[in-house]
Amino acid sequence: MTKADFVELVKKEGDYESKAAAEKAVKAFMNAVTAALVKKETVTLVGFGTFYTVEVTTKKGKIPGKNETYTKPAHTAPKFRFGKTIKDAVAK
């Protein structure tokens, strides 16, 4: 499903009058979650899931087929854990 398809689904499910209004709602949701994650806050939507961040340590590795190594620096990564309601709905 593309973003355009998702916006159309949000329009239908949310009973929005226009595609522009649904797209504005989707963008607002994405921006709000992004802003919270940048501050390293957790966003929990009961029954849906939890957006959170984790600290990833420095990683070293070898480039396959070459005698070279690389180092990936430590960074913060976004994660999402699905809630029970979604897990149960998909399992059916």
CNS distance restraints for C-alpha pairs under 8 A (distance, minus, plus):
assign (resid   1 and name CA) (resid   5 and name CA) 5.82 0.50 0.50
assign (resid   1 and name CA) (resid   6 and name CA) 6.51 0.50 0.50
assign (resid   2 and name CA) (resid   6 and name CA) 6.20 0.50 0.50
assign (resid   3 and name CA) (resid   7 and name CA) 6.10 0.50 0.50
assign (resid   4 and name CA) (resid   8 and name CA) 6.28 0.50 0.50
assign (resid   5 and name CA) (resid   9 and name CA) 6.28 0.50 0.50
assign (resid   6 and name CA) (resid  10 and name CA) 6.15 0.50 0.50
assign (resid   7 and name CA) (resid  11 and name CA) 6.12 0.50 0.50
assign (resid   7 and name CA) (resid  19 and name CA) 6.94 0.50 0.50
assign (resid   7 and name CA) (resid  22 and name CA) 5.90 0.50 0.50
assign (resid   7 and name CA) (resid  23 and name CA) 5.53 0.50 0.50
assign (resid   7 and name CA) (resid  26 and name CA) 6.94 0.50 0.50
assign (resid   8 and name CA) (resid  12 and name CA) 6.35 0.50 0.50
assign (resid   8 and name CA) (resid  19 and name CA) 6.52 0.50 0.50
assign (resid   8 and name CA) (resid  22 and name CA) 7.44 0.50 0.50
assign (resid   9 and name CA) (resid  13 and name CA) 6.00 0.50 0.50
assign (resid  10 and name CA) (resid  14 and name CA) 5.47 0.50 0.50
assign (resid  10 and name CA) (resid  15 and name CA) 7.82 0.50 0.50
assign (resid  10 and name CA) (resid  16 and name CA) 7.78 0.50 0.50
assign (resid  10 and name CA) (resid  22 and name CA) 6.00 0.50 0.50
assign (resid  10 and name CA) (resid  26 and name CA) 7.85 0.50 0.50
assign (resid  11 and name CA) (resid  15 and name CA) 5.65 0.50 0.50
assign (resid  11 and name CA) (resid  16 and name CA) 4.85 0.50 0.50
assign (resid  11 and name CA) (resid  17 and name CA) 7.36 0.50 0.50
assign (resid  11 and name CA) (resid  18 and name CA) 6.94 0.50 0.50
assign (resid  11 and name CA) (resid  19 and name CA) 6.05 0.50 0.50
assign (resid  11 and name CA) (resid  21 and name CA) 7.74 0.50 0.50
assign (resid  11 and name CA) (resid  22 and name CA) 5.02 0.50 0.50
assign (resid  12 and name CA) (resid  16 and name CA) 6.76 0.50 0.50
assign (resid  14 and name CA) (resid  22 and name CA) 7.76 0.50 0.50
assign (resid  16 and name CA) (resid  21 and name CA) 6.35 0.50 0.50
assign (resid  16 and name CA) (resid  22 and name CA) 5.98 0.50 0.50
assign (resid  17 and name CA) (resid  21 and name CA) 7.00 0.50 0.50
assign (resid  18 and name CA) (resid  22 and name CA) 6.58 0.50 0.50
assign (resid  19 and name CA) (resid  23 and name CA) 6.07 0.50 0.50
assign (resid  20 and name CA) (resid  24 and name CA) 6.10 0.50 0.50
assign (resid  21 and name CA) (resid  25 and name CA) 6.33 0.50 0.50
assign (resid  22 and name CA) (resid  26 and name CA) 6.28 0.50 0.50
assign (resid  23 and name CA) (resid  27 and name CA) 6.09 0.50 0.50
assign (resid  24 and name CA) (resid  28 and name CA) 6.05 0.50 0.50
assign (resid  25 and name CA) (resid  29 and name CA) 6.22 0.50 0.50
assign (resid  26 and name CA) (resid  30 and name CA) 6.22 0.50 0.50
assign (resid  27 and name CA) (resid  31 and name CA) 5.98 0.50 0.50
assign (resid  28 and name CA) (resid  32 and name CA) 6.00 0.50 0.50
assign (resid  29 and name CA) (resid  33 and name CA) 6.23 0.50 0.50
assign (resid  30 and name CA) (resid  34 and name CA) 6.07 0.50 0.50
assign (resid  31 and name CA) (resid  35 and name CA) 6.03 0.50 0.50
assign (resid  32 and name CA) (resid  36 and name CA) 6.28 0.50 0.50
assign (resid  33 and name CA) (resid  37 and name CA) 6.18 0.50 0.50
assign (resid  33 and name CA) (resid  43 and name CA) 6.95 0.50 0.50
assign (resid  33 and name CA) (resid  51 and name CA) 7.63 0.50 0.50
assign (resid  34 and name CA) (resid  38 and name CA) 6.10 0.50 0.50
assign (resid  35 and name CA) (resid  39 and name CA) 6.54 0.50 0.50
assign (resid  36 and name CA) (resid  40 and name CA) 6.39 0.50 0.50
assign (resid  36 and name CA) (resid  41 and name CA) 5.19 0.50 0.50
assign (resid  36 and name CA) (resid  42 and name CA) 6.98 0.50 0.50
assign (resid  36 and name CA) (resid  43 and name CA) 7.12 0.50 0.50
assign (resid  37 and name CA) (resid  41 and name CA) 5.31 0.50 0.50
assign (resid  37 and name CA) (resid  42 and name CA) 6.72 0.50 0.50
assign (resid  37 and name CA) (resid  43 and name CA) 7.88 0.50 0.50
assign (resid  37 and name CA) (resid  51 and name CA) 7.60 0.50 0.50
assign (resid  37 and name CA) (resid  52 and name CA) 6.47 0.50 0.50
assign (resid  37 and name CA) (resid  53 and name CA) 6.52 0.50 0.50
assign (resid  37 and name CA) (resid  78 and name CA) 7.14 0.50 0.50
assign (resid  40 and name CA) (resid  52 and name CA) 7.20 0.50 0.50
assign (resid  40 and name CA) (resid  53 and name CA) 6.07 0.50 0.50
assign (resid  41 and name CA) (resid  52 and name CA) 6.68 0.50 0.50
assign (resid  41 and name CA) (resid  53 and name CA) 7.59 0.50 0.50
assign (resid  42 and name CA) (resid  50 and name CA) 7.00 0.50 0.50
assign (resid  42 and name CA) (resid  51 and name CA) 5.78 0.50 0.50
assign (resid  42 and name CA) (resid  52 and name CA) 4.64 0.50 0.50
assign (resid  42 and name CA) (resid  53 and name CA) 7.31 0.50 0.50
assign (resid  43 and name CA) (resid  50 and name CA) 5.61 0.50 0.50
assign (resid  43 and name CA) (resid  51 and name CA) 5.07 0.50 0.50
assign (resid  43 and name CA) (resid  52 and name CA) 6.53 0.50 0.50
assign (resid  44 and name CA) (resid  48 and name CA) 7.99 0.50 0.50
assign (resid  44 and name CA) (resid  49 and name CA) 6.02 0.50 0.50
assign (resid  44 and name CA) (resid  50 and name CA) 4.32 0.50 0.50
assign (resid  44 and name CA) (resid  51 and name CA) 6.41 0.50 0.50
assign (resid  45 and name CA) (resid  49 and name CA) 5.40 0.50 0.50
assign (resid  45 and name CA) (resid  50 and name CA) 6.14 0.50 0.50
assign (resid  46 and name CA) (resid  50 and name CA) 7.98 0.50 0.50
assign (resid  46 and name CA) (resid  83 and name CA) 6.97 0.50 0.50
assign (resid  47 and name CA) (resid  83 and name CA) 4.91 0.50 0.50
assign (resid  47 and name CA) (resid  84 and name CA) 5.91 0.50 0.50
assign (resid  47 and name CA) (resid  85 and name CA) 4.86 0.50 0.50
assign (resid  47 and name CA) (resid  86 and name CA) 6.75 0.50 0.50
assign (resid  48 and name CA) (resid  82 and name CA) 6.10 0.50 0.50
assign (resid  48 and name CA) (resid  83 and name CA) 4.76 0.50 0.50
assign (resid  48 and name CA) (resid  84 and name CA) 7.38 0.50 0.50
assign (resid  48 and name CA) (resid  85 and name CA) 6.40 0.50 0.50
assign (resid  48 and name CA) (resid  86 and name CA) 5.91 0.50 0.50
assign (resid  49 and name CA) (resid  80 and name CA) 6.97 0.50 0.50
assign (resid  49 and name CA) (resid  81 and name CA) 5.46 0.50 0.50
assign (resid  49 and name CA) (resid  82 and name CA) 4.19 0.50 0.50
assign (resid  49 and name CA) (resid  83 and name CA) 4.15 0.50 0.50
assign (resid  49 and name CA) (resid  84 and name CA) 7.90 0.50 0.50
assign (resid  49 and name CA) (resid  86 and name CA) 7.92 0.50 0.50
assign (resid  50 and name CA) (resid  80 and name CA) 5.57 0.50 0.50
assign (resid  50 and name CA) (resid  81 and name CA) 5.21 0.50 0.50
assign (resid  50 and name CA) (resid  82 and name CA) 6.51 0.50 0.50
assign (resid  50 and name CA) (resid  83 and name CA) 7.21 0.50 0.50
assign (resid  51 and name CA) (resid  78 and name CA) 7.28 0.50 0.50
assign (resid  51 and name CA) (resid  79 and name CA) 5.86 0.50 0.50
assign (resid  51 and name CA) (resid  80 and name CA) 4.56 0.50 0.50
assign (resid  51 and name CA) (resid  81 and name CA) 6.68 0.50 0.50
assign (resid  52 and name CA) (resid  78 and name CA) 5.91 0.50 0.50
assign (resid  52 and name CA) (resid  79 and name CA) 5.32 0.50 0.50
assign (resid  52 and name CA) (resid  80 and name CA) 6.28 0.50 0.50
assign (resid  53 and name CA) (resid  76 and name CA) 6.46 0.50 0.50
assign (resid  53 and name CA) (resid  77 and name CA) 5.50 0.50 0.50
assign (resid  53 and name CA) (resid  78 and name CA) 4.47 0.50 0.50
assign (resid  53 and name CA) (resid  79 and name CA) 5.65 0.50 0.50
assign (resid  54 and name CA) (resid  76 and name CA) 5.65 0.50 0.50
assign (resid  54 and name CA) (resid  77 and name CA) 5.41 0.50 0.50
assign (resid  54 and name CA) (resid  78 and name CA) 6.55 0.50 0.50
assign (resid  54 and name CA) (resid  79 and name CA) 7.19 0.50 0.50
assign (resid  55 and name CA) (resid  74 and name CA) 7.38 0.50 0.50
assign (resid  55 and name CA) (resid  75 and name CA) 6.00 0.50 0.50
assign (resid  55 and name CA) (resid  76 and name CA) 4.60 0.50 0.50
assign (resid  55 and name CA) (resid  77 and name CA) 6.42 0.50 0.50
assign (resid  56 and name CA) (resid  74 and name CA) 5.46 0.50 0.50
assign (resid  56 and name CA) (resid  75 and name CA) 5.32 0.50 0.50
assign (resid  56 and name CA) (resid  76 and name CA) 5.88 0.50 0.50
assign (resid  56 and name CA) (resid  77 and name CA) 6.79 0.50 0.50
assign (resid  57 and name CA) (resid  73 and name CA) 7.18 0.50 0.50
assign (resid  57 and name CA) (resid  74 and name CA) 4.47 0.50 0.50
assign (resid  57 and name CA) (resid  75 and name CA) 6.79 0.50 0.50
assign (resid  58 and name CA) (resid  71 and name CA) 7.01 0.50 0.50
assign (resid  58 and name CA) (resid  72 and name CA) 5.69 0.50 0.50
assign (resid  58 and name CA) (resid  73 and name CA) 4.66 0.50 0.50
assign (resid  58 and name CA) (resid  74 and name CA) 4.25 0.50 0.50
assign (resid  58 and name CA) (resid  75 and name CA) 7.73 0.50 0.50
assign (resid  59 and name CA) (resid  71 and name CA) 5.69 0.50 0.50
assign (resid  59 and name CA) (resid  72 and name CA) 5.03 0.50 0.50
assign (resid  59 and name CA) (resid  73 and name CA) 6.59 0.50 0.50
assign (resid  59 and name CA) (resid  74 and name CA) 7.36 0.50 0.50
assign (resid  60 and name CA) (resid  69 and name CA) 7.14 0.50 0.50
assign (resid  60 and name CA) (resid  70 and name CA) 5.73 0.50 0.50
assign (resid  60 and name CA) (resid  71 and name CA) 4.45 0.50 0.50
assign (resid  60 and name CA) (resid  72 and name CA) 6.24 0.50 0.50
assign (resid  61 and name CA) (resid  69 and name CA) 5.54 0.50 0.50
assign (resid  61 and name CA) (resid  70 and name CA) 5.46 0.50 0.50
assign (resid  61 and name CA) (resid  71 and name CA) 6.55 0.50 0.50
assign (resid  62 and name CA) (resid  66 and name CA) 7.78 0.50 0.50
assign (resid  62 and name CA) (resid  67 and name CA) 7.36 0.50 0.50
assign (resid  62 and name CA) (resid  68 and name CA) 5.91 0.50 0.50
assign (resid  62 and name CA) (resid  69 and name CA) 4.22 0.50 0.50
assign (resid  62 and name CA) (resid  70 and name CA) 6.20 0.50 0.50
assign (resid  63 and name CA) (resid  67 and name CA) 7.02 0.50 0.50
assign (resid  63 and name CA) (resid  68 and name CA) 5.66 0.50 0.50
assign (resid  63 and name CA) (resid  69 and name CA) 5.73 0.50 0.50
assign (resid  63 and name CA) (resid  70 and name CA) 7.13 0.50 0.50
assign (resid  82 and name CA) (resid  86 and name CA) 6.50 0.50 0.50
assign (resid  82 and name CA) (resid  87 and name CA) 6.66 0.50 0.50
assign (resid  83 and name CA) (resid  87 and name CA) 6.33 0.50 0.50
assign (resid  84 and name CA) (resid  88 and name CA) 5.98 0.50 0.50
assign (resid  85 and name CA) (resid  89 and name CA) 6.18 0.50 0.50
assign (resid  86 and name CA) (resid  90 and name CA) 6.16 0.50 0.50
assign (resid  87 and name CA) (resid  91 and name CA) 6.13 0.50 0.50
assign (resid  88 and name CA) (resid  92 and name CA) 6.52 0.50 0.50
